[in-house]
Amino acid sequence: MKTLRELYQEHEGKVSDKWDIYLSEYDRFFSPYREKKIRLLEVGVQNGGSLEIWNKYFPNADLLVGCDINEDCKLLEYNSEKIKIVVGDANLNKTEKDIRDISSYFDIIIDDGSHTSADIVLTFSKYFPYLKDGGVFVAEDLHCSYWKNYGGGLYDLTSSISFFKQLVDIINYEHWGLNKGISEAISVFNAKYGLSLNLNDLEKIHSIEFVNSLCIVHKKTASNNRLGRRNIVGHDELVMPVLESLNGSFGQPFLQDEEDEDSIHPLLRIEQRDEEINEIRRKELLLEDEISKLGQQINSRESEIEKLESEIEKYKQQQVTIGSGLVDCKKNNEQLEKDIFNLISSKSWKVTRPLRLVASAGKKCHNLITFTLTALKKTGGFRSAFRKATKLYRNEGIKGLSRGYHFVVNGSHESVTVNHHNYEKWILSYDVLSEEEKYRIQSDIKSFKCTPLVSIVMPVYNPNITWLDEAIKSVQAQLYENWELCIADDNSKNNNIKKFLEKQQSTDARIKVVYRDKNGHISAASNSALEIASGEWVALMDQDDLLPEHALYCVAKAINENPEAGLIYSDEDKVDEAGNRHSPYFKSDWNRSLFYSQNMICHLGAYRKSLIDKVGGFQEGLEGAQDHDLALKVIELLKDEAIVHIPKILYHWRVHSQSTAGGADAKPYAAIAGEKAIKGHMERSGIKADVTSNQYGYRVKYSLPDILPKVSLIIPTRNGHDLVKICIESIISKTTYANYEIILIDNGSDDPESLEYFSKLETNYDNITIKRDERPFNYSALNNDAVKVAKGDIIGLVNNDIEVIEPEWLSEMVSQVIQQGVGAVGAKLLYPTGLVQHPGVVIGIGGVAGHVFHNIHPNDPGYFGRLNLVNEYSAVTAACLLVKKEDYEEVGGLNEDDLKIAFNDVDLCLKLKELGLRNIYTPYALLYHHESASRGYEDNPEKIARFNSEIRYMEARWEKYIEHDPCYNPNLTLKHSDFSLAWPPRGVY
């Protein structure tokens, strides 16, 4: 049979290219497959010539599948029915499904795709499970992983070549000698790329071979990948008489204390030392590079110092000149003081004193009247102002009246000089209880209609006793005293733990302890603690965390104010090992979509115990996400109104190396468990969706129905040929969602180029309609009239200055808007610079409403991941907004009378919210927005007057949301878009 090189040399069909060394190596490790009925998948076939060659090389092949992202590959044709082409990004779920529909397994998989580290790692993760046992996976061109623009670098620990090197450790898992899971070897890659490999896949990696920039991975059943027993034959032990004792021992895992070096086998210790030496050499190279850079910086600094010294000399000369000038000024000042003294001492000054007092009083009265009229005007008149003032006085006293007065006059009650991110100062200002406030709390407790017993559930396993003691003391310090602390010790190995807990139990009857016979992990331990809980409510607490002294008081108050509540949660912050508080998470009110994206309930979470009993407590097997799973099951039994948020920091989460408070990397297994928990909730709720985790949280990707609903994309424009062309052609060329129409509203265009382009669109595309509308520009009216003729069940409001980036944008937005209870869906919009323009709207920012996370990098997580997680906002921008047509019509569409230009989208979203619908922002619909490029800005007297009128309408119509946006937090600022702290918080903290 001909070699692969010979086949390449004689090939005259479609173009294919392979490096010289690949041809000879492929002959070597593909030779066992040449006569077999194999199935081959190649990712990145480009012109498709390699498939023709593989068809000759494997004459008995059953199937040869090629995949490429280039749309032109659809045009490739072959004489053989064995060859199939799939067009799309191999790492997208849709493309994977297309490949899986052709074949559920392959004997050979070759990755010759984009060669970026991310794509190579994800392709292996996604397709290695489809490889048959005994098959081979080949990754080509790994030399690209040394290039930074391909997502790598020589010392990049998450490059593709580093990934395959790490898999070598998985092959040798049985020799680690450590009590660690096999998946921990690639946890850093899982955190960065979100891999789909499971334990079963990892155990089947048989061998890894590197040949230049090729990596060849062989797959076999797990039983074939063990070292087995050591076979010793013969009887002569002249050199080493100890071989008998080694028989069979070296193939078995031997767990050791990681800190006990004396117990490690000498051969393993030598290997570890070699690794340490290599690591030291690597660090030495890095240090040498760093020293070289520092030397360059020192030379640069020295030249800067010389320049500064020269400038200092100039300033000294100027100082002499200024000094002589100051002497002259001092003499003039002394003369002026003498003149003033003579004036004050004169009879005329004394005679005119009454006139000056009258003038001063008149000025103060004028200012008071002016400010009061301004305040009355802004608050909607005397009655409205009186009502608000009464409410402020009742809640906050004289200080509240003063704060409210300055707010309506100046537009904000926040200081303009304070550092809005200084949490330490914020704590001292607003989160330290005074003796007066403690007295008020104790008096308030006496007035409660009910004082429920709160059972605090605390699982314990080998805790730091100092931190455990602090945790218990924080419970004992609660101002609300009707609690019990239910501790379950999960068979701690430290005998001092039991002694400590017994002492605590003997000194406080409210402390209950149960000791488990065997370690069952956190879910089992928490269930044991639940068994001894007798309270009507249960609060969850970890063994090393802290409660502020008013925590349970706030929970009990919320129970009294919300008798139907079933789940209560608060804001939280973190506390380091030294006791310093940081990283406050001021949460929104109940936000279902955000809860699917992250466990926003977390701490402090309190549950009606009957609900916990009904769902069966904590599920074993979901350790790391057991709280999330519990909350997911409980909300299935509750209406949204029964989930109550307390906007106060009521929990201090201890951060240390092994706590989940330390971040996603601290417990990678928690992310896997979280995926299972959310997937389980979706299945119980009858929702078809895929659930994956990433560095920001979780993504729930809802399935689209078999029959796609029609979307009517409405785009108003006047002229704007260049913008409209970019907008529409990006939609047509990039959008993967098929069932849509475009209604282009021509609002009085008179530019010949634009009119010609509009005419061509209507002629060339069956799904594009041009609707002429000659009336003066009224954005609301234009869209409302277009909705009347729209054929779609879903309306898409789209600006003419939008440009598609992500092809799946419309599929993602449709999958969200068709979910039960969803109103409007907004997209992630970027400026042409690549920075963020819109990721949601907060009511109250800037006076009425404003975009958040303005002008930051799109990959920045934002506030606790909200920039890159699906979550709810009270409003989203109509620059790119989807809404069901029936909901749009039910709320009357856009307000074309009061809000012709501005705020009509915010008004629409708030009307949908009044219907009980949720407005969603999704970061997975990504587009550019060339903001105000077509209609301009509010920059003339007429536009300014109209804009001010629209502001007054919004302030009057949506006062409730401007005072408190439920998708935001009163402890966060309305002065900035970055979720920084409010100074002071709005309302009583």
Beta strands, then each sheet from edge to edge (+ up, - down):
strand 1: 39-43
strand 2: 63-68
strand 3: 83-87
strand 4: 106-111
strand 5: 131-139
strand 6: 205-211
strand 7: 214-219
strand 8: 454-460
strand 9: 483-489
strand 10: 511-515
strand 11: 537-540
strand 12: 567-575
strand 13: 581-585
strand 14: 605-608
strand 15: 643-654
strand 16: 689-693
strand 17: 698-702
strand 18: 711-717
strand 19: 740-746
strand 20: 768-772
strand 21: 794-798
strand 22: 802-804
strand 23: 822-830
strand 24: 836-838
strand 25: 841-843
strand 26: 849-851
strand 27: 871-872
strand 28: 880-884
strand 29: 918-929
sheet 1: 3+ 2+ 1+ 4+ 5+ 7- 6+
sheet 2: 10+ 9+ 8+ 11+ 14- 12+ 13-
sheet 3: 10+ 9+ 8+ 11+ 14- 12+ 15+
sheet 4: 16+ 17-
sheet 5: 20+ 19+ 18+ 21+ 28- 23+ 24-
sheet 6: 20+ 19+ 18+ 21+ 28- 23+ 29+ 22-
sheet 7: 20+ 19+ 18+ 21+ 28- 23+ 29+ 27-
sheet 8: 25+ 26-
end
